[in-house]
Amino acid sequence: MQLVRQAHPFEYRDHHGIDRLGSADLWRSKGGDRAVLVLRGLPPGEAEAHGVRALWTLDTTLLPYLLRPDVRLNVFVLHREADGAIKARALVLPLSA
């Protein structure tokens, strides 16, 4: 895997209609058939709903320019726990979610 984008800032509208900020790291396999998207800075509550909305935004603004249409995409959401620890929540969502 090679890092394609690091800490790419983006804005998305969440499922409550509120504009939110996040950042994304994008990793792509050498052959381009697999990719990993790491989302950071999303609210910890309702991680899946925020992840889907963030992915919708990135699917129209960033991903089409960097990934093949047939890519297998894994999405991870990183967020801080109440004790300050960073925890990864794995969300595997289709690219066209």
Salt bridges, closest charged atoms under 4 A:
ASP14 OD2 - ARG20 NE 2.91
ASP19 OD1 - ARG13 NE 2.85
ASP25 OD2 - ARG40 NE 2.95
GLU46 OE1 - HIS15 NE2 3.00
GLU46 OE2 - HIS16 NE2 3.37
ASP70 OD1 - ARG68 NE 3.02
GLU81 OE2 - HIS79 ND1 3.91
GLU81 OE2 - ARG89 NH2 3.61
